[in-house]
Amino acid sequence: MRILVTGAAGFIGYHLCKSLCKNSFEVLGIDSLNDYYDPNLKLSRLDQLKDYDNFKFEKVNIADKDSITKSFQSFHPQKVVNLAAQAGVRYSIENPYAYMDSNLTGFINIIELCRYNKVEGLIYASSSSVYGGNTKFPFKVEDRVNKPLSLYGATKRTNELIAYSYSHLYDLNTTGLRYFTVYGPWGRPDMAMFIFTKKMVDNQPIPVFNNGNMNRNFTFIDDIINGTISAIEKNYNYEIFNLANQSSINLNDMIRYLEKELNVKAKKDYLPLQPGDVTNSDADIEDTIDRLSFKPETNIKTGISKFIEWYNNYYNL
């Protein structure tokens, strides 16, 4: 099977491409390699994929309709996994147009090409950010999600609505995956675990928002990939799933796990809650377990240990 993966040089995209290649899929990975964070990390991820004969990479921006059209026409994908997006809650306040280009224009380009090229299924990344300030826990897919607290969350919810209309109008199979705080080896430098680790290693204070009174479903990358591959295989007509660990973790507890693993006492710079941030994120994954056979297996202690091991190796510490 030929699978096109957008955002292939990203954190989740790299791991997905690697897993698909190991399982003998033919994979075309595309990525714009933008500089939202260090492009060298993205290039290093791609370097890990170069030995797979069934992987091909093209530098393409999904917002560029002509370029992405050529990729579809030359590769003829049977399924598409759209992971390319401008990520980050706080950055959406600084640069909203980046989110409009990638998350909206880019998504329309992808789903239109899936329609016209008779793609068997589109699996796309949504986000826990769509739940916004919901106070009913745990978050269920059936909950109303019409009050996102960030532009990032709003664009992801828009993706879900567009996918619904395309599934209804054109019988295009679409599956949205609401990822919850993904972490692990080759992770994103703009996320809290990576930021805290770097600053603790460098003996700098870490920014702790809302006195650390925040809960997150930290979900290890291997579990995320297993759930994503299951969604590719199941290929439902129109579904949305939460992909998350089975329990949320307090931010202060996560910091303590990092301290123990790094053998460093964190210096904390307590800051107020940032615009767009939510204090709690807790997912109901019963439907995901049932319909995607999803079984998150990595607890936070083991996951952090694996992340730190990769971090030390990658940065030669």
C-alpha positions in Angstrom: 0.0 0.0 0.0 1.2 3.5 -0.8 0.8 6.0 2.0 1.5 9.7 1.8 2.5 11.3 5.1 2.6 15.1 5.4 4.8 16.5 8.2 7.1 13.6 7.7 10.1 15.4 9.3 8.0 16.3 12.4 8.0 14.5 15.7 5.0 12.2 15.1 5.5 12.1 11.3 9.0 10.8 11.6 8.0 8.0 14.0 5.0 7.1 11.8 7.1 6.9 8.6 9.7 4.7 10.3 7.0 2.3 11.6 5.2 2.2 8.2 8.5 1.5 6.4 9.4 -1.3 8.8 6.0 -2.8 8.0 6.8 -2.7 4.2 4.4 0.1 3.2 5.6 2.4 0.4 5.8 5.8 1.9 6.1 9.3 0.5 6.9 11.8 3.2 6.5 15.5 2.5 7.5 18.4 4.7 8.2 22.1 4.3 11.1 22.0 6.8 10.1 25.4 8.2 12.1 27.1 11.0 9.4 27.2 13.6 11.9 25.1 15.6 15.4 24.0 14.7 15.4 22.6 11.2 18.5 20.6 12.0 16.4 18.3 14.3 14.0 17.7 11.4 16.9 16.9 9.0 18.3 14.5 11.6 15.0 12.7 11.8 14.9 12.4 8.0 18.5 11.1 8.1 17.2 8.2 10.2 14.9 7.3 7.3 17.3 7.4 4.4 18.2 3.7 4.6 14.6 2.5 3.9 14.2 1.8 0.2 10.5 2.2 0.5 10.7 5.8 1.8 10.9 8.8 -0.5 11.0 12.4 0.7 9.9 15.6 -1.0 10.2 19.1 0.4 6.7 20.5 -0.2 4.5 23.0 1.6 0.9 21.7 1.7 -0.3 25.3 1.4 1.3 25.3 -2.1 -1.5 23.8 -4.2 0.5 23.2 -7.3 3.4 21.5 -5.5 1.3 19.2 -3.4 -0.8 18.3 -6.5 2.3 17.1 -8.3 3.1 14.9 -5.3 -0.3 13.3 -5.4 -0.1 12.8 -9.2 3.3 11.2 -9.2 2.8 9.0 -6.1 -0.9 8.0 -6.4 -1.4 7.4 -2.7 -4.0 5.0 -1.5 -4.2 6.6 1.9 -3.0 9.9 3.3 -2.0 10.8 6.8 -2.0 14.6 7.3 0.3 15.5 10.2 1.6 18.8 8.7 0.4 21.8 10.6 1.6 24.9 12.3 1.7 23.7 15.9 1.8 25.5 19.3 -0.8 27.3 21.3 1.1 30.3 22.3 2.7 30.9 18.9 -0.8 31.2 17.4 -1.1 34.5 19.3 2.1 35.8 17.7 1.7 34.6 14.2 -1.9 33.8 13.3 -1.3 33.8 9.5 1.0 30.8 9.8 -1.9 28.8 11.2 -4.3 30.0 8.5 -1.9 29.0 5.7 -0.9 25.5 7.0 -3.9 24.4 9.1 -6.7 25.7 6.9 -5.5 26.3 3.3 -3.1 23.4 3.6 -5.8 21.1 4.9 -8.3 22.1 2.2 -5.6 21.3 -0.4 -5.0 17.9 1.1 -8.7 16.9 1.4 -9.6 18.2 -2.0 -6.7 16.1 -3.5 -7.9 13.1 -1.6 -11.3 13.6 -3.1 -10.2 14.0 -6.7 -7.6 11.3 -6.5 -10.0 8.7 -5.1 -7.9 8.2 -2.0 -9.3 5.3 0.2 -8.9 7.2 3.4 -7.6 10.4 5.0 -6.3 10.2 8.6 -5.5 13.6 10.1 -4.1 15.1 13.3 -6.5 17.0 15.4 -5.7 18.1 18.9 -6.8 18.1 22.6 -6.8 21.8 22.2 -10.3 21.6 20.5 -11.7 21.1 24.0 -10.7 24.6 25.1 -12.0 25.5 28.5 -14.4 22.6 28.9 -14.9 21.8 32.6 -16.6 18.5 32.2 -14.0 15.7 32.7 -12.9 13.5 31.2 -13.1 14.9 27.7 -15.3 12.8 25.5 -15.4 13.1 21.7 -19.2 13.7 21.9 -18.7 16.8 24.1 -19.4 20.2 22.6 -16.2 21.8 21.4 -17.3 25.2 20.2 -15.3 27.4 22.6 -11.6 26.9 21.7 -9.2 29.1 23.8 -6.6 29.4 21.0 -6.5 29.9 17.3 -4.6 26.6 17.1 -7.5 24.8 18.7 -9.9 26.6 16.4 -8.1 25.6 13.3 -8.1 21.9 14.4 -11.8 22.0 15.1 -12.3 23.5 11.7 -10.4 20.6 10.2 -12.9 18.2 11.9 -15.9 20.1 10.5 -14.4 20.2 7.0 -13.7 16.4 7.2 -17.3 15.7 8.2 -18.7 17.6 5.2 -16.4 15.8 2.8 -17.3 12.4 4.3 -20.9 13.3 3.9 -20.8 14.9 0.4 -18.2 12.7 -1.3 -18.1 9.5 0.7 -14.5 10.1 1.6 -13.3 8.1 4.6 -11.8 10.5 7.2 -10.5 9.8 10.7 -9.5 12.6 13.0 -7.1 11.9 15.9 -7.1 14.2 18.9 -3.6 13.8 20.2 -2.9 14.6 23.8 0.5 16.0 24.9 2.7 13.6 22.9 6.3 13.2 24.2 9.3 10.9 23.7 12.5 10.5 21.8 12.9 13.0 18.9 10.3 15.2 20.5 9.5 18.8 19.8 11.8 21.5 21.4 8.8 23.8 21.9 7.0 21.5 24.3 7.3 21.7 28.1 9.2 18.4 28.7 11.9 19.3 26.2 12.1 22.9 27.4 12.4 21.8 31.0 15.1 19.2 30.3 17.2 21.7 28.3 17.0 24.4 31.0 17.7 21.9 33.8 20.7 20.5 32.1 22.0 24.1 31.5 21.3 25.0 35.2 18.7 27.6 34.2 15.3 28.2 35.8 12.3 26.5 34.1 9.1 28.5 33.5 6.3 27.0 35.5 2.9 28.4 34.7 0.0 28.6 37.1 2.3 27.4 39.9 2.3 24.0 38.2 -1.4 23.4 38.9 -2.0 21.9 35.4 -2.8 18.4 34.5 -2.0 16.7 31.1 -2.4 13.3 29.5 1.2 12.8 28.7 1.1 10.2 25.9 4.3 8.4 24.8 5.1 8.5 21.1 5.0 4.7 20.6 1.4 4.5 21.9 0.5 7.4 19.6 2.0 5.6 16.6 0.2 2.3 17.4 -3.1 4.2 17.6 -2.4 6.1 14.4 -1.6 2.9 12.5 -4.7 1.3 13.8 -6.7 4.2 12.4 -5.1 3.8 9.0 -6.0 0.1 9.0 -9.6 0.5 10.3 -10.3 3.4 7.9 -13.7 4.4 9.2 -16.1 6.5 7.1 -16.1 9.4 9.5 -14.8 9.2 13.1 -12.9 11.2 15.7 -10.9 9.6 18.4 -9.0 10.7 21.5 -5.5 9.4 21.5 -4.2 9.7 25.1 -2.8 8.0 28.1 -5.3 6.5 30.5 -4.7 9.0 33.3 -3.5 12.6 33.5 -0.4 13.8 35.3 0.2 17.0 37.3 2.9 19.2 35.9 4.7 19.3 39.2 4.8 15.5 39.2 6.3 15.5 35.7 9.0 17.9 36.9 9.8 15.6 39.8 10.3 12.7 37.4 12.6 14.8 35.3 14.6 15.8 38.4 15.1 12.2 39.4 16.0 11.1 35.9 18.5 13.9 35.4 19.7 14.0 39.0 19.2 17.7 39.0 17.1 20.0 41.2 15.0 22.2 39.1 15.1 26.0 39.6 11.5 27.2 39.1 10.3 30.5 37.8 6.6 30.6 38.7 4.5 32.5 36.1 0.8 33.2 35.6 -1.3 31.1 33.3 -0.6 32.0 29.7 -3.3 33.2 27.2 -4.7 30.1 25.4 -3.5 27.6 28.0 -5.9 25.3 29.8 -5.4 24.0 33.3 -6.7 20.5 32.9 -6.6 18.0 30.0 -8.0 14.6 30.7 -9.3 12.2 28.0 -11.9 9.6 27.9 -10.5 6.8 25.6 -13.0 4.0 26.1 -14.2 4.3 22.5 -10.7 4.4 21.3 -9.8 1.3 23.2 -12.9 -0.4 21.8 -12.8 0.6 18.1 -9.0 1.1 17.5 -7.9 -1.6 19.9 -5.8 1.1 21.5 -3.7 0.1 24.5 -1.4 2.8 25.9 1.3 0.8 27.6 4.0 3.4 28.6 3.7 5.1 31.9 5.2 8.5 32.5 8.2 7.3 34.5 9.3 4.9 31.7 8.5 7.4 29.0 10.6 10.1 30.6 13.5 7.7 31.1 13.4 6.9 27.3 13.2 10.5 26.4 16.2 11.5 28.6 18.2 8.6 27.2 17.6 9.9 23.7 18.3 13.5 24.7 21.6 12.7 26.2 22.7 10.7 23.1 21.5 13.2 20.6 23.2 16.1 22.3 26.3 14.1 23.3 25.8 14.7 27.0 
